[in-house]
C-alpha cells in the first residue's frame, strides 16, 4: 500500500502534526508507505491532488476537516488526465461535518478504515459560478447563512459563540432577498431569507441541517425559508437546526432534487463548504458516484 498524505502544520486547530505522529505507527505496522507533504498555503492540497502523478498510489489522504476534503476533491475532479484514486480524511479540523455522515469523526477509526481499504462511491455537486466550476460535498449556502459566515471571519475574538451571536443579529436585521429558484420542473419566484443546499446531513459543528440527505442518492437537499417569517419565529426555528427537528416547522420548505438554479435579483456571495466564495447566479448539478472514499 502506498499513500500520499498531506498535513497542514498551521491549519485550523493545529492538530495536524500531532495526529500524524499518533497515526503513523498504524500505517507502519500495516506495511503502508506514506509520501508525506506539508501544505504551506491555502489551496496547496487542491494543487497537489490536481498536479501530482497519482497513478502508483492507492489513496490520497488529508489530515484535516471539511476544508481539506473540499480542496482534495476539487483538485482531483479537475485533473486533465481524469485519474482518480480513493480519498481518505483523518479528522483534524474544527468541523468535520462530512465525516459525521460517515461515522468516522474519530481519527483512529478513520485511519483504520483507510488501512483496511474498503471504499464507497459518493456523490458531489458541480457548481457553475461565474463561469468557473467548483465541487461541493457538503453545502451551498445563500442569504442569512452566508451573511453570518462572512461576518464570523471578522469576529473570531468572540470564539465559537460568534456564529450564534451573529445569527441572532442577522435575524434581527431580517433581510430578505428577491430571487428565482428553479428545481427540475419547479420554479419559485419570491423573496427569501436563506436557501441551503446540502449533500450531507451535517454542516458546521454537527448541525443536522438536512436530515434526509444521503451521500450517494444522486440528490441534493434544499432547505428554504421565505421572507414571510417573523423574527420571533426565526429565533424559535434556528436552534432546531442542531437536532434536525426544524424540518417539521411549517415555515420551512424541504426539497430533494438532482439539479437547481438560483438567480437572485442582486448578485451575492455564497458559502460553499464553509468557504465564502464566488457569486450568484449559480447552476448546480449532482454528479452521482463522483469519487471513492475510504469507509469503515
C-alpha positions as CSV (number, residue, x, y, z in Angstrom):
1,X,0.0,0.0,0.0
2,X,1.2,3.5,-0.9
3,X,-0.5,6.7,0.1
4,X,0.0,10.4,-0.5
5,X,-0.6,12.2,2.8
6,X,-1.0,15.9,3.2
7,X,-0.8,17.7,6.6
8,X,-1.1,21.4,7.4
9,X,1.2,22.3,10.2
10,X,-0.7,25.6,10.8
11,X,-4.3,24.9,9.9
12,X,-7.4,25.1,12.0
13,X,-6.9,23.5,15.4
14,X,-3.1,22.9,14.6
15,X,-3.7,19.2,15.4
16,X,-2.2,18.0,12.1
17,X,1.4,17.2,13.0
18,X,0.3,15.7,16.4
19,X,-2.2,13.4,14.7
20,X,0.4,12.3,12.1
21,X,2.7,11.4,14.9
22,X,0.0,9.3,16.5
23,X,-1.3,7.6,13.4
24,X,1.9,6.9,11.5
25,X,2.8,3.8,13.6
26,X,-0.5,2.2,12.4
27,X,0.5,2.7,8.8
28,X,4.0,1.4,9.6
29,X,2.6,-1.7,11.3
30,X,0.4,-2.4,8.2
31,X,3.4,-2.0,5.9
32,X,1.9,1.0,4.2
33,X,4.2,3.5,2.6
34,X,3.5,7.2,3.1
35,X,4.6,10.1,0.9
36,X,4.1,12.9,3.4
37,X,3.7,16.5,2.2
38,X,3.3,19.5,4.5
39,X,1.0,22.0,2.9
40,X,2.2,25.6,3.1
41,X,-0.6,27.8,1.7
42,X,-4.3,27.8,1.2
43,X,-5.2,25.7,-1.8
44,X,-2.0,23.6,-1.6
45,X,-3.8,20.3,-1.1
46,X,-6.0,21.1,-4.1
47,X,-2.9,21.8,-6.2
48,X,-1.3,18.6,-5.1
49,X,-4.4,16.5,-5.9
50,X,-4.6,18.2,-9.3
51,X,-0.9,18.0,-10.3
52,X,0.8,15.0,-8.7
53,X,1.3,11.8,-10.5
54,X,-1.1,9.6,-8.6
55,X,-1.2,6.5,-10.7
56,X,1.1,4.5,-8.5
57,X,-0.7,5.3,-5.2
58,X,-3.6,3.5,-3.5
59,X,-5.1,6.6,-2.0
60,X,-4.8,10.4,-1.3
61,X,-5.1,11.2,2.4
62,X,-5.6,14.5,4.1
63,X,-5.3,15.3,7.8
64,X,-7.9,18.0,8.3
65,X,-11.6,18.8,8.1
66,X,-14.2,19.8,5.6
67,X,-11.9,22.4,4.0
68,X,-9.2,19.8,3.4
69,X,-11.7,17.4,1.8
70,X,-13.1,20.2,-0.3
71,X,-9.6,21.1,-1.6
72,X,-8.7,17.4,-2.4
73,X,-11.9,16.7,-4.3
74,X,-11.8,20.0,-6.3
75,X,-8.2,19.2,-7.2
76,X,-8.8,15.6,-8.2
77,X,-12.0,16.1,-10.1
78,X,-10.5,18.9,-12.3
79,X,-7.4,16.8,-13.3
80,X,-6.6,17.0,-17.0
81,X,-5.8,13.3,-17.2
82,X,-9.1,12.3,-15.5
83,X,-7.3,10.0,-13.0
84,X,-8.9,9.4,-9.6
85,X,-7.8,7.4,-6.5
86,X,-9.7,6.9,-3.3
87,X,-9.7,9.7,-0.8
88,X,-9.2,9.4,3.0
89,X,-9.6,12.0,5.7
90,X,-8.1,11.7,9.1
91,X,-10.3,14.2,11.0
92,X,-8.3,17.1,12.4
93,X,-10.4,20.1,11.5
94,X,-12.7,22.2,13.6
95,X,-16.0,20.9,12.0
96,X,-15.5,17.5,10.3
97,X,-19.2,17.6,9.4
98,X,-18.8,15.4,6.3
99,X,-17.1,12.7,8.4
100,X,-20.1,12.8,10.8
101,X,-22.2,11.4,8.0
102,X,-19.6,8.5,7.5
103,X,-19.4,7.9,11.3
104,X,-15.7,8.5,11.1
105,X,-15.0,11.5,13.3
106,X,-12.5,9.5,15.4
107,X,-9.0,9.8,13.9
108,X,-8.1,6.3,15.0
109,X,-11.2,4.7,13.4
110,X,-10.7,6.8,10.2
111,X,-7.1,5.7,9.9
112,X,-8.0,2.0,10.3
113,X,-10.7,2.4,7.6
114,X,-8.0,3.7,5.2
115,X,-5.7,0.9,6.0
116,X,-8.5,-1.7,5.6
117,X,-9.0,-0.3,2.1
118,X,-12.8,-0.5,1.9
119,X,-14.2,2.3,-0.3
120,X,-17.6,3.7,-1.2
121,X,-18.6,5.7,-4.3
122,X,-20.0,9.1,-3.2
123,X,-21.8,12.0,-5.0
124,X,-20.6,15.5,-5.3
125,X,-22.4,18.7,-6.5
126,X,-21.0,20.5,-9.5
127,X,-21.5,24.3,-9.0
128,X,-21.2,26.6,-12.0
129,X,-20.5,30.0,-10.6
130,X,-19.1,33.0,-12.6
131,X,-18.2,30.6,-15.5
132,X,-16.0,28.7,-13.0
133,X,-16.7,25.1,-11.9
134,X,-16.5,24.2,-8.2
135,X,-17.3,21.0,-6.5
136,X,-19.3,20.9,-3.2
137,X,-19.6,17.8,-1.0
138,X,-21.1,19.4,2.0
139,X,-23.3,22.5,1.5
140,X,-24.0,25.6,-0.6
141,X,-25.5,28.4,1.3
142,X,-27.0,31.8,0.3
143,X,-28.7,34.5,2.3
144,X,-28.6,34.8,6.0
145,X,-26.2,31.8,6.4
146,X,-23.7,33.5,4.2
147,X,-24.0,36.8,6.0
148,X,-23.2,35.0,9.3
149,X,-20.3,33.1,7.8
150,X,-18.8,36.2,6.2
151,X,-19.1,38.3,9.4
152,X,-17.8,35.5,11.6
153,X,-14.4,35.9,10.0
154,X,-14.2,39.4,11.5
155,X,-15.4,38.4,14.9
156,X,-13.0,35.5,15.7
157,X,-12.4,37.1,19.1
158,X,-15.9,36.0,20.1
159,X,-14.8,32.4,19.8
160,X,-17.2,29.6,18.7
161,X,-20.1,31.5,20.1
162,X,-19.7,34.1,17.3
163,X,-22.0,32.0,15.0
164,X,-24.8,32.0,17.5
165,X,-24.5,35.7,18.3
166,X,-24.2,36.8,14.7
167,X,-27.1,34.5,13.7
168,X,-29.3,36.4,16.2
169,X,-28.0,39.8,14.8
170,X,-28.8,38.6,11.2
171,X,-32.3,37.5,12.2
172,X,-33.0,40.9,13.9
173,X,-31.9,42.6,10.7
174,X,-34.4,40.4,8.9
175,X,-33.0,41.0,5.4
176,X,-35.0,39.4,2.6
177,X,-33.7,38.8,-1.0
178,X,-35.8,38.5,-4.2
179,X,-34.7,35.5,-6.3
180,X,-35.8,32.8,-8.7
181,X,-35.2,29.2,-7.6
182,X,-35.6,26.6,-10.3
183,X,-35.5,22.8,-9.4
184,X,-36.0,20.2,-12.1
185,X,-39.5,21.3,-13.3
186,X,-40.4,23.6,-10.3
187,X,-40.0,27.4,-10.4
188,X,-40.3,29.6,-7.3
189,X,-40.1,33.4,-7.7
190,X,-40.2,35.0,-4.3
191,X,-38.3,36.8,-1.5
192,X,-36.1,34.5,0.6
193,X,-34.3,34.7,4.0
194,X,-32.0,31.9,3.1
195,X,-31.5,28.8,0.9
196,X,-29.1,26.0,1.8
197,X,-28.4,23.1,-0.5
198,X,-26.9,20.0,1.3
199,X,-25.3,16.8,0.1
200,X,-24.6,15.7,3.6
201,X,-26.8,15.6,6.7
202,X,-24.4,17.6,8.9
203,X,-23.0,21.1,8.4
204,X,-20.7,23.1,10.6
205,X,-20.1,21.6,14.0
206,X,-22.5,18.7,13.7
207,X,-25.7,20.6,12.9
208,X,-28.3,18.3,11.3
209,X,-29.2,20.7,8.6
210,X,-30.6,18.1,6.1
211,X,-31.8,15.0,8.0
212,X,-32.9,13.2,4.8
213,X,-29.7,13.7,2.9
214,X,-27.7,10.7,1.7
215,X,-24.1,10.9,0.3
216,X,-24.9,8.6,-2.6
217,X,-28.6,9.1,-3.6
218,X,-28.0,11.3,-6.6
219,X,-29.9,14.1,-5.0
220,X,-29.1,17.4,-3.2
221,X,-31.4,18.5,-0.4
222,X,-32.7,22.1,-0.3
223,X,-33.7,23.9,2.9
224,X,-35.7,27.0,2.1
225,X,-37.1,29.8,4.2
226,X,-39.0,32.5,2.5
227,X,-39.3,36.1,3.8
228,X,-42.8,35.9,5.3
229,X,-41.4,34.5,8.6
230,X,-41.4,36.8,11.6
231,X,-38.2,37.5,13.6
232,X,-39.7,35.7,16.6
233,X,-40.4,32.5,14.6
234,X,-37.0,32.6,13.1
235,X,-35.4,32.8,16.5
236,X,-37.5,29.8,17.6
237,X,-36.7,27.7,14.4
238,X,-32.9,28.3,14.2
239,X,-32.0,26.4,17.3
240,X,-33.8,23.3,15.9
241,X,-31.2,23.1,13.1
242,X,-28.9,21.3,15.6
243,X,-31.1,18.3,16.0
244,X,-32.9,18.2,12.7
245,X,-36.4,18.9,14.1
246,X,-36.6,22.2,12.1
247,X,-37.9,20.2,9.1
248,X,-41.2,19.8,10.9
249,X,-41.8,23.6,11.1
250,X,-44.4,24.9,8.7
251,X,-42.3,27.9,7.7
252,X,-39.6,25.7,6.3
253,X,-39.6,24.0,2.9
254,X,-37.6,20.9,2.2
255,X,-36.9,19.7,-1.4
256,X,-34.8,16.9,-2.9
257,X,-33.6,17.4,-6.5
258,X,-30.9,16.3,-8.9
259,X,-30.2,19.9,-10.1
260,X,-31.2,23.5,-9.4
261,X,-30.5,27.1,-10.4
262,X,-30.6,30.1,-8.1
263,X,-30.9,33.5,-9.8
264,X,-31.2,36.4,-7.3
265,X,-32.1,40.0,-8.4
266,X,-28.8,41.1,-6.9
267,X,-25.6,39.1,-7.3
268,X,-24.3,38.0,-3.8
269,X,-21.6,35.8,-2.4
270,X,-22.0,32.2,-1.4
271,X,-20.9,29.8,1.3
272,X,-19.6,26.7,-0.4
273,X,-18.4,24.0,2.0
274,X,-17.7,26.6,4.7
275,X,-15.7,28.9,2.4
276,X,-17.1,32.3,1.4
277,X,-16.6,32.5,-2.3
278,X,-18.0,33.1,-5.7
279,X,-21.2,34.9,-6.5
280,X,-24.7,34.2,-7.7
281,X,-26.3,33.2,-10.1
282,X,-25.5,29.5,-9.9
283,X,-26.3,26.3,-11.6
284,X,-25.9,23.1,-9.5
285,X,-25.9,19.5,-10.8
286,X,-25.4,16.4,-8.7
287,X,-22.7,14.1,-10.1
288,X,-23.6,10.6,-8.8
289,X,-20.7,8.5,-7.6
290,X,-18.2,11.1,-8.5
291,X,-15.3,9.8,-6.3
292,X,-14.3,6.9,-4.0
293,X,-13.8,7.4,-0.3
294,X,-12.4,5.1,2.4
295,X,-15.1,3.9,4.8
296,X,-15.4,1.6,7.7
